[in-house]
Amino acid sequence: MSDINALRHIMDLQYQRAQTDLGKIVERENALRAKLTKLDRQEALAQTHEPGNAPMRTIGADIVWLGWLGRMREALNTELAMLLAQKEGHLARVRKAHGKSLVAQRLGEQETKRQAAMRHAKALQRAIDQSMW
């Protein structure tokens, strides 16, 4: 394996690793957003004046539960904000790794063309040398 092909392989691996890491972050982001959506639905359901909610209101448990919902939403939003900050850093790494991978790929293509041209030139020179005999 030539040095350029080895470099190309390493850059591709780094790019794949960066994409994998970003994919894990996106999965966590989606899970957090799903939890927030579930909390929103639960809160909307609790706000309805259904007969089933009357006992909860009577003893004040609905206020306690809504407080818990608020604290949970705050915690999830804080975690999501930190995760989104991490995601930005990973996006920058993915872009950089992708750029390096593209450069290594182009260098490999150029090296392949250069080697083909050299083989062609040598073959042509051999043909010229043989025709002179």
Chimera marker file (.cmm) of the C-alpha trace (Angstrom):
<marker_set name="trace">
<marker id="1" x="0.000" y="0.000" z="0.000" r="1" g="1" b="0" radius="0.5"/>
<marker id="2" x="1.484" y="3.333" z="-1.016" r="1" g="1" b="0" radius="0.5"/>
<marker id="3" x="1.859" y="6.173" z="1.461" r="1" g="1" b="0" radius="0.5"/>
<marker id="4" x="-0.947" y="8.108" z="-0.189" r="1" g="1" b="0" radius="0.5"/>
<marker id="5" x="-3.295" y="5.125" z="-0.110" r="1" g="1" b="0" radius="0.5"/>
<marker id="6" x="-2.429" y="4.568" z="3.563" r="1" g="1" b="0" radius="0.5"/>
<marker id="7" x="-3.133" y="8.242" z="4.243" r="1" g="1" b="0" radius="0.5"/>
<marker id="8" x="-6.395" y="7.975" z="2.346" r="1" g="1" b="0" radius="0.5"/>
<marker id="9" x="-7.418" y="4.934" z="4.384" r="1" g="1" b="0" radius="0.5"/>
<marker id="10" x="-6.585" y="6.670" z="7.678" r="1" g="1" b="0" radius="0.5"/>
<marker id="11" x="-8.505" y="9.811" z="6.707" r="1" g="1" b="0" radius="0.5"/>
<marker id="12" x="-11.519" y="7.710" z="5.702" r="1" g="1" b="0" radius="0.5"/>
<marker id="13" x="-11.423" y="5.900" z="9.044" r="1" g="1" b="0" radius="0.5"/>
<marker id="14" x="-11.237" y="9.192" z="10.935" r="1" g="1" b="0" radius="0.5"/>
<marker id="15" x="-14.194" y="10.520" z="8.963" r="1" g="1" b="0" radius="0.5"/>
<marker id="16" x="-16.230" y="7.375" z="9.649" r="1" g="1" b="0" radius="0.5"/>
<marker id="17" x="-15.385" y="7.608" z="13.358" r="1" g="1" b="0" radius="0.5"/>
<marker id="18" x="-16.466" y="11.249" z="13.485" r="1" g="1" b="0" radius="0.5"/>
<marker id="19" x="-19.732" y="10.369" z="11.753" r="1" g="1" b="0" radius="0.5"/>
<marker id="20" x="-20.362" y="7.512" z="14.197" r="1" g="1" b="0" radius="0.5"/>
<marker id="21" x="-19.756" y="9.780" z="17.186" r="1" g="1" b="0" radius="0.5"/>
<marker id="22" x="-22.089" y="12.389" z="15.733" r="1" g="1" b="0" radius="0.5"/>
<marker id="23" x="-24.720" y="9.712" z="15.098" r="1" g="1" b="0" radius="0.5"/>
<marker id="24" x="-24.647" y="8.747" z="18.788" r="1" g="1" b="0" radius="0.5"/>
<marker id="25" x="-25.187" y="12.369" z="19.766" r="1" g="1" b="0" radius="0.5"/>
<marker id="26" x="-28.091" y="12.709" z="17.340" r="1" g="1" b="0" radius="0.5"/>
<marker id="27" x="-29.665" y="9.563" z="18.818" r="1" g="1" b="0" radius="0.5"/>
<marker id="28" x="-29.396" y="11.039" z="22.320" r="1" g="1" b="0" radius="0.5"/>
<marker id="29" x="-30.831" y="14.320" z="21.051" r="1" g="1" b="0" radius="0.5"/>
<marker id="30" x="-33.807" y="12.528" z="19.506" r="1" g="1" b="0" radius="0.5"/>
<marker id="31" x="-34.410" y="10.592" z="22.736" r="1" g="1" b="0" radius="0.5"/>
<marker id="32" x="-34.389" y="13.802" z="24.781" r="1" g="1" b="0" radius="0.5"/>
<marker id="33" x="-36.736" y="15.529" z="22.364" r="1" g="1" b="0" radius="0.5"/>
<marker id="34" x="-39.083" y="12.516" z="22.553" r="1" g="1" b="0" radius="0.5"/>
<marker id="35" x="-39.082" y="12.716" z="26.359" r="1" g="1" b="0" radius="0.5"/>
<marker id="36" x="-39.902" y="16.432" z="26.183" r="1" g="1" b="0" radius="0.5"/>
<marker id="37" x="-42.755" y="15.734" z="23.778" r="1" g="1" b="0" radius="0.5"/>
<marker id="38" x="-44.087" y="13.066" z="26.125" r="1" g="1" b="0" radius="0.5"/>
<marker id="39" x="-43.976" y="15.516" z="29.036" r="1" g="1" b="0" radius="0.5"/>
<marker id="40" x="-45.870" y="18.083" z="26.958" r="1" g="1" b="0" radius="0.5"/>
<marker id="41" x="-48.577" y="15.521" z="26.202" r="1" g="1" b="0" radius="0.5"/>
<marker id="42" x="-48.811" y="14.513" z="29.844" r="1" g="1" b="0" radius="0.5"/>
<marker id="43" x="-49.110" y="18.133" z="30.924" r="1" g="1" b="0" radius="0.5"/>
<marker id="44" x="-51.799" y="18.832" z="28.335" r="1" g="1" b="0" radius="0.5"/>
<marker id="45" x="-53.704" y="15.783" z="29.540" r="1" g="1" b="0" radius="0.5"/>
<marker id="46" x="-53.404" y="16.897" z="33.167" r="1" g="1" b="0" radius="0.5"/>
<marker id="47" x="-54.728" y="20.351" z="32.280" r="1" g="1" b="0" radius="0.5"/>
<marker id="48" x="-57.976" y="18.889" z="30.970" r="1" g="1" b="0" radius="0.5"/>
<marker id="49" x="-60.896" y="18.844" z="33.375" r="1" g="1" b="0" radius="0.5"/>
<marker id="50" x="-61.684" y="15.156" z="33.130" r="1" g="1" b="0" radius="0.5"/>
<marker id="51" x="-63.589" y="13.511" z="35.994" r="1" g="1" b="0" radius="0.5"/>
<marker id="52" x="-60.675" y="11.138" z="36.551" r="1" g="1" b="0" radius="0.5"/>
<marker id="53" x="-58.468" y="14.077" z="37.556" r="1" g="1" b="0" radius="0.5"/>
<marker id="54" x="-60.863" y="15.340" z="40.291" r="1" g="1" b="0" radius="0.5"/>
<marker id="55" x="-59.409" y="13.253" z="43.170" r="1" g="1" b="0" radius="0.5"/>
<marker id="56" x="-55.927" y="14.487" z="42.295" r="1" g="1" b="0" radius="0.5"/>
<marker id="57" x="-57.116" y="18.071" z="42.414" r="1" g="1" b="0" radius="0.5"/>
<marker id="58" x="-58.927" y="17.545" z="45.685" r="1" g="1" b="0" radius="0.5"/>
<marker id="59" x="-55.796" y="16.518" z="47.563" r="1" g="1" b="0" radius="0.5"/>
<marker id="60" x="-53.493" y="18.929" z="45.698" r="1" g="1" b="0" radius="0.5"/>
<marker id="61" x="-51.488" y="16.165" z="44.054" r="1" g="1" b="0" radius="0.5"/>
<marker id="62" x="-51.983" y="17.792" z="40.676" r="1" g="1" b="0" radius="0.5"/>
<marker id="63" x="-49.966" y="20.829" z="41.852" r="1" g="1" b="0" radius="0.5"/>
<marker id="64" x="-47.149" y="18.602" z="43.098" r="1" g="1" b="0" radius="0.5"/>
<marker id="65" x="-47.188" y="16.603" z="39.867" r="1" g="1" b="0" radius="0.5"/>
<marker id="66" x="-47.150" y="19.749" z="37.726" r="1" g="1" b="0" radius="0.5"/>
<marker id="67" x="-44.182" y="20.976" z="39.760" r="1" g="1" b="0" radius="0.5"/>
<marker id="68" x="-42.403" y="17.705" z="39.086" r="1" g="1" b="0" radius="0.5"/>
<marker id="69" x="-43.221" y="18.074" z="35.388" r="1" g="1" b="0" radius="0.5"/>
<marker id="70" x="-41.680" y="21.550" z="35.370" r="1" g="1" b="0" radius="0.5"/>
<marker id="71" x="-38.506" y="20.368" z="37.106" r="1" g="1" b="0" radius="0.5"/>
<marker id="72" x="-38.244" y="17.397" z="34.750" r="1" g="1" b="0" radius="0.5"/>
<marker id="73" x="-38.718" y="19.631" z="31.700" r="1" g="1" b="0" radius="0.5"/>
<marker id="74" x="-36.043" y="22.000" z="32.996" r="1" g="1" b="0" radius="0.5"/>
<marker id="75" x="-33.602" y="19.133" z="33.556" r="1" g="1" b="0" radius="0.5"/>
<marker id="76" x="-34.271" y="17.683" z="30.098" r="1" g="1" b="0" radius="0.5"/>
<marker id="77" x="-33.909" y="21.085" z="28.433" r="1" g="1" b="0" radius="0.5"/>
<marker id="78" x="-30.622" y="21.669" z="30.277" r="1" g="1" b="0" radius="0.5"/>
<marker id="79" x="-29.328" y="18.275" z="29.165" r="1" g="1" b="0" radius="0.5"/>
<marker id="80" x="-30.501" y="18.973" z="25.616" r="1" g="1" b="0" radius="0.5"/>
<marker id="81" x="-28.744" y="22.356" z="25.583" r="1" g="1" b="0" radius="0.5"/>
<marker id="82" x="-25.461" y="20.773" z="26.709" r="1" g="1" b="0" radius="0.5"/>
<marker id="83" x="-25.875" y="18.033" z="24.138" r="1" g="1" b="0" radius="0.5"/>
<marker id="84" x="-26.508" y="20.559" z="21.357" r="1" g="1" b="0" radius="0.5"/>
<marker id="85" x="-23.304" y="22.365" z="22.336" r="1" g="1" b="0" radius="0.5"/>
<marker id="86" x="-21.432" y="19.050" z="22.060" r="1" g="1" b="0" radius="0.5"/>
<marker id="87" x="-23.114" y="18.423" z="18.733" r="1" g="1" b="0" radius="0.5"/>
<marker id="88" x="-21.748" y="21.697" z="17.349" r="1" g="1" b="0" radius="0.5"/>
<marker id="89" x="-18.221" y="20.644" z="18.286" r="1" g="1" b="0" radius="0.5"/>
<marker id="90" x="-18.711" y="17.251" z="16.686" r="1" g="1" b="0" radius="0.5"/>
<marker id="91" x="-20.149" y="18.818" z="13.530" r="1" g="1" b="0" radius="0.5"/>
<marker id="92" x="-16.958" y="20.844" z="13.192" r="1" g="1" b="0" radius="0.5"/>
<marker id="93" x="-14.900" y="17.644" z="13.597" r="1" g="1" b="0" radius="0.5"/>
<marker id="94" x="-17.003" y="15.841" z="10.997" r="1" g="1" b="0" radius="0.5"/>
<marker id="95" x="-16.573" y="18.690" z="8.515" r="1" g="1" b="0" radius="0.5"/>
<marker id="96" x="-12.813" y="18.780" z="9.087" r="1" g="1" b="0" radius="0.5"/>
<marker id="97" x="-12.495" y="14.993" z="8.811" r="1" g="1" b="0" radius="0.5"/>
<marker id="98" x="-14.595" y="15.034" z="5.642" r="1" g="1" b="0" radius="0.5"/>
<marker id="99" x="-12.355" y="17.709" z="4.124" r="1" g="1" b="0" radius="0.5"/>
<marker id="100" x="-9.239" y="15.719" z="4.958" r="1" g="1" b="0" radius="0.5"/>
<marker id="101" x="-10.816" y="12.598" z="3.483" r="1" g="1" b="0" radius="0.5"/>
<marker id="102" x="-11.649" y="14.437" z="0.255" r="1" g="1" b="0" radius="0.5"/>
<marker id="103" x="-8.118" y="15.835" z="-0.017" r="1" g="1" b="0" radius="0.5"/>
<marker id="104" x="-6.592" y="12.394" z="0.559" r="1" g="1" b="0" radius="0.5"/>
<marker id="105" x="-8.938" y="10.928" z="-2.052" r="1" g="1" b="0" radius="0.5"/>
<marker id="106" x="-7.931" y="13.544" z="-4.608" r="1" g="1" b="0" radius="0.5"/>
<marker id="107" x="-4.260" y="13.032" z="-3.827" r="1" g="1" b="0" radius="0.5"/>
<marker id="108" x="-4.760" y="9.300" z="-4.380" r="1" g="1" b="0" radius="0.5"/>
<marker id="109" x="-6.472" y="9.935" z="-7.702" r="1" g="1" b="0" radius="0.5"/>
<marker id="110" x="-3.679" y="12.271" z="-8.779" r="1" g="1" b="0" radius="0.5"/>
<marker id="111" x="-1.055" y="9.717" z="-7.756" r="1" g="1" b="0" radius="0.5"/>
<marker id="112" x="-2.858" y="6.993" z="-9.711" r="1" g="1" b="0" radius="0.5"/>
<marker id="113" x="-2.947" y="9.230" z="-12.811" r="1" g="1" b="0" radius="0.5"/>
<marker id="114" x="0.722" y="10.139" z="-12.354" r="1" g="1" b="0" radius="0.5"/>
<marker id="115" x="1.720" y="6.479" z="-12.094" r="1" g="1" b="0" radius="0.5"/>
<marker id="116" x="-0.366" y="5.593" z="-15.155" r="1" g="1" b="0" radius="0.5"/>
<marker id="117" x="1.290" y="8.414" z="-17.103" r="1" g="1" b="0" radius="0.5"/>
<marker id="118" x="4.721" y="7.197" z="-16.022" r="1" g="1" b="0" radius="0.5"/>
<marker id="119" x="3.895" y="3.620" z="-17.111" r="1" g="1" b="0" radius="0.5"/>
<marker id="120" x="2.613" y="4.939" z="-20.414" r="1" g="1" b="0" radius="0.5"/>
<marker id="121" x="5.751" y="7.044" z="-20.923" r="1" g="1" b="0" radius="0.5"/>
<marker id="122" x="8.004" y="4.071" z="-20.121" r="1" g="1" b="0" radius="0.5"/>
<marker id="123" x="6.064" y="1.826" z="-22.508" r="1" g="1" b="0" radius="0.5"/>
<marker id="124" x="6.311" y="4.477" z="-25.206" r="1" g="1" b="0" radius="0.5"/>
<marker id="125" x="10.057" y="4.840" z="-24.614" r="1" g="1" b="0" radius="0.5"/>
<marker id="126" x="10.522" y="1.068" z="-24.810" r="1" g="1" b="0" radius="0.5"/>
<marker id="127" x="8.577" y="0.989" z="-28.083" r="1" g="1" b="0" radius="0.5"/>
<marker id="128" x="10.738" y="3.794" z="-29.488" r="1" g="1" b="0" radius="0.5"/>
<marker id="129" x="13.923" y="2.081" z="-28.330" r="1" g="1" b="0" radius="0.5"/>
<marker id="130" x="12.860" y="-1.240" z="-29.885" r="1" g="1" b="0" radius="0.5"/>
<marker id="131" x="11.901" y="0.380" z="-33.176" r="1" g="1" b="0" radius="0.5"/>
<marker id="132" x="15.399" y="1.841" z="-33.506" r="1" g="1" b="0" radius="0.5"/>
<marker id="133" x="17.067" y="-1.576" z="-33.468" r="1" g="1" b="0" radius="0.5"/>
<link id1="1" id2="2" r="1" g="1" b="0" radius="0.2"/>
<link id1="2" id2="3" r="1" g="1" b="0" radius="0.2"/>
<link id1="3" id2="4" r="1" g="1" b="0" radius="0.2"/>
<link id1="4" id2="5" r="1" g="1" b="0" radius="0.2"/>
<link id1="5" id2="6" r="1" g="1" b="0" radius="0.2"/>
<link id1="6" id2="7" r="1" g="1" b="0" radius="0.2"/>
<link id1="7" id2="8" r="1" g="1" b="0" radius="0.2"/>
<link id1="8" id2="9" r="1" g="1" b="0" radius="0.2"/>
<link id1="9" id2="10" r="1" g="1" b="0" radius="0.2"/>
<link id1="10" id2="11" r="1" g="1" b="0" radius="0.2"/>
<link id1="11" id2="12" r="1" g="1" b="0" radius="0.2"/>
<link id1="12" id2="13" r="1" g="1" b="0" radius="0.2"/>
<link id1="13" id2="14" r="1" g="1" b="0" radius="0.2"/>
<link id1="14" id2="15" r="1" g="1" b="0" radius="0.2"/>
<link id1="15" id2="16" r="1" g="1" b="0" radius="0.2"/>
<link id1="16" id2="17" r="1" g="1" b="0" radius="0.2"/>
<link id1="17" id2="18" r="1" g="1" b="0" radius="0.2"/>
<link id1="18" id2="19" r="1" g="1" b="0" radius="0.2"/>
<link id1="19" id2="20" r="1" g="1" b="0" radius="0.2"/>
<link id1="20" id2="21" r="1" g="1" b="0" radius="0.2"/>
<link id1="21" id2="22" r="1" g="1" b="0" radius="0.2"/>
<link id1="22" id2="23" r="1" g="1" b="0" radius="0.2"/>
<link id1="23" id2="24" r="1" g="1" b="0" radius="0.2"/>
<link id1="24" id2="25" r="1" g="1" b="0" radius="0.2"/>
<link id1="25" id2="26" r="1" g="1" b="0" radius="0.2"/>
<link id1="26" id2="27" r="1" g="1" b="0" radius="0.2"/>
<link id1="27" id2="28" r="1" g="1" b="0" radius="0.2"/>
<link id1="28" id2="29" r="1" g="1" b="0" radius="0.2"/>
<link id1="29" id2="30" r="1" g="1" b="0" radius="0.2"/>
<link id1="30" id2="31" r="1" g="1" b="0" radius="0.2"/>
<link id1="31" id2="32" r="1" g="1" b="0" radius="0.2"/>
<link id1="32" id2="33" r="1" g="1" b="0" radius="0.2"/>
<link id1="33" id2="34" r="1" g="1" b="0" radius="0.2"/>
<link id1="34" id2="35" r="1" g="1" b="0" radius="0.2"/>
<link id1="35" id2="36" r="1" g="1" b="0" radius="0.2"/>
<link id1="36" id2="37" r="1" g="1" b="0" radius="0.2"/>
<link id1="37" id2="38" r="1" g="1" b="0" radius="0.2"/>
<link id1="38" id2="39" r="1" g="1" b="0" radius="0.2"/>
<link id1="39" id2="40" r="1" g="1" b="0" radius="0.2"/>
<link id1="40" id2="41" r="1" g="1" b="0" radius="0.2"/>
<link id1="41" id2="42" r="1" g="1" b="0" radius="0.2"/>
<link id1="42" id2="43" r="1" g="1" b="0" radius="0.2"/>
<link id1="43" id2="44" r="1" g="1" b="0" radius="0.2"/>
<link id1="44" id2="45" r="1" g="1" b="0" radius="0.2"/>
<link id1="45" id2="46" r="1" g="1" b="0" radius="0.2"/>
<link id1="46" id2="47" r="1" g="1" b="0" radius="0.2"/>
<link id1="47" id2="48" r="1" g="1" b="0" radius="0.2"/>
<link id1="48" id2="49" r="1" g="1" b="0" radius="0.2"/>
<link id1="49" id2="50" r="1" g="1" b="0" radius="0.2"/>
<link id1="50" id2="51" r="1" g="1" b="0" radius="0.2"/>
<link id1="51" id2="52" r="1" g="1" b="0" radius="0.2"/>
<link id1="52" id2="53" r="1" g="1" b="0" radius="0.2"/>
<link id1="53" id2="54" r="1" g="1" b="0" radius="0.2"/>
<link id1="54" id2="55" r="1" g="1" b="0" radius="0.2"/>
<link id1="55" id2="56" r="1" g="1" b="0" radius="0.2"/>
<link id1="56" id2="57" r="1" g="1" b="0" radius="0.2"/>
<link id1="57" id2="58" r="1" g="1" b="0" radius="0.2"/>
<link id1="58" id2="59" r="1" g="1" b="0" radius="0.2"/>
<link id1="59" id2="60" r="1" g="1" b="0" radius="0.2"/>
<link id1="60" id2="61" r="1" g="1" b="0" radius="0.2"/>
<link id1="61" id2="62" r="1" g="1" b="0" radius="0.2"/>
<link id1="62" id2="63" r="1" g="1" b="0" radius="0.2"/>
<link id1="63" id2="64" r="1" g="1" b="0" radius="0.2"/>
<link id1="64" id2="65" r="1" g="1" b="0" radius="0.2"/>
<link id1="65" id2="66" r="1" g="1" b="0" radius="0.2"/>
<link id1="66" id2="67" r="1" g="1" b="0" radius="0.2"/>
<link id1="67" id2="68" r="1" g="1" b="0" radius="0.2"/>
<link id1="68" id2="69" r="1" g="1" b="0" radius="0.2"/>
<link id1="69" id2="70" r="1" g="1" b="0" radius="0.2"/>
<link id1="70" id2="71" r="1" g="1" b="0" radius="0.2"/>
<link id1="71" id2="72" r="1" g="1" b="0" radius="0.2"/>
<link id1="72" id2="73" r="1" g="1" b="0" radius="0.2"/>
<link id1="73" id2="74" r="1" g="1" b="0" radius="0.2"/>
<link id1="74" id2="75" r="1" g="1" b="0" radius="0.2"/>
<link id1="75" id2="76" r="1" g="1" b="0" radius="0.2"/>
<link id1="76" id2="77" r="1" g="1" b="0" radius="0.2"/>
<link id1="77" id2="78" r="1" g="1" b="0" radius="0.2"/>
<link id1="78" id2="79" r="1" g="1" b="0" radius="0.2"/>
<link id1="79" id2="80" r="1" g="1" b="0" radius="0.2"/>
<link id1="80" id2="81" r="1" g="1" b="0" radius="0.2"/>
<link id1="81" id2="82" r="1" g="1" b="0" radius="0.2"/>
<link id1="82" id2="83" r="1" g="1" b="0" radius="0.2"/>
<link id1="83" id2="84" r="1" g="1" b="0" radius="0.2"/>
<link id1="84" id2="85" r="1" g="1" b="0" radius="0.2"/>
<link id1="85" id2="86" r="1" g="1" b="0" radius="0.2"/>
<link id1="86" id2="87" r="1" g="1" b="0" radius="0.2"/>
<link id1="87" id2="88" r="1" g="1" b="0" radius="0.2"/>
<link id1="88" id2="89" r="1" g="1" b="0" radius="0.2"/>
<link id1="89" id2="90" r="1" g="1" b="0" radius="0.2"/>
<link id1="90" id2="91" r="1" g="1" b="0" radius="0.2"/>
<link id1="91" id2="92" r="1" g="1" b="0" radius="0.2"/>
<link id1="92" id2="93" r="1" g="1" b="0" radius="0.2"/>
<link id1="93" id2="94" r="1" g="1" b="0" radius="0.2"/>
<link id1="94" id2="95" r="1" g="1" b="0" radius="0.2"/>
<link id1="95" id2="96" r="1" g="1" b="0" radius="0.2"/>
<link id1="96" id2="97" r="1" g="1" b="0" radius="0.2"/>
<link id1="97" id2="98" r="1" g="1" b="0" radius="0.2"/>
<link id1="98" id2="99" r="1" g="1" b="0" radius="0.2"/>
<link id1="99" id2="100" r="1" g="1" b="0" radius="0.2"/>
<link id1="100" id2="101" r="1" g="1" b="0" radius="0.2"/>
<link id1="101" id2="102" r="1" g="1" b="0" radius="0.2"/>
<link id1="102" id2="103" r="1" g="1" b="0" radius="0.2"/>
<link id1="103" id2="104" r="1" g="1" b="0" radius="0.2"/>
<link id1="104" id2="105" r="1" g="1" b="0" radius="0.2"/>
<link id1="105" id2="106" r="1" g="1" b="0" radius="0.2"/>
<link id1="106" id2="107" r="1" g="1" b="0" radius="0.2"/>
<link id1="107" id2="108" r="1" g="1" b="0" radius="0.2"/>
<link id1="108" id2="109" r="1" g="1" b="0" radius="0.2"/>
<link id1="109" id2="110" r="1" g="1" b="0" radius="0.2"/>
<link id1="110" id2="111" r="1" g="1" b="0" radius="0.2"/>
<link id1="111" id2="112" r="1" g="1" b="0" radius="0.2"/>
<link id1="112" id2="113" r="1" g="1" b="0" radius="0.2"/>
<link id1="113" id2="114" r="1" g="1" b="0" radius="0.2"/>
<link id1="114" id2="115" r="1" g="1" b="0" radius="0.2"/>
<link id1="115" id2="116" r="1" g="1" b="0" radius="0.2"/>
<link id1="116" id2="117" r="1" g="1" b="0" radius="0.2"/>
<link id1="117" id2="118" r="1" g="1" b="0" radius="0.2"/>
<link id1="118" id2="119" r="1" g="1" b="0" radius="0.2"/>
<link id1="119" id2="120" r="1" g="1" b="0" radius="0.2"/>
<link id1="120" id2="121" r="1" g="1" b="0" radius="0.2"/>
<link id1="121" id2="122" r="1" g="1" b="0" radius="0.2"/>
<link id1="122" id2="123" r="1" g="1" b="0" radius="0.2"/>
<link id1="123" id2="124" r="1" g="1" b="0" radius="0.2"/>
<link id1="124" id2="125" r="1" g="1" b="0" radius="0.2"/>
<link id1="125" id2="126" r="1" g="1" b="0" radius="0.2"/>
<link id1="126" id2="127" r="1" g="1" b="0" radius="0.2"/>
<link id1="127" id2="128" r="1" g="1" b="0" radius="0.2"/>
<link id1="128" id2="129" r="1" g="1" b="0" radius="0.2"/>
<link id1="129" id2="130" r="1" g="1" b="0" radius="0.2"/>
<link id1="130" id2="131" r="1" g="1" b="0" radius="0.2"/>
<link id1="131" id2="132" r="1" g="1" b="0" radius="0.2"/>
<link id1="132" id2="133" r="1" g="1" b="0" radius="0.2"/>
</marker_set>
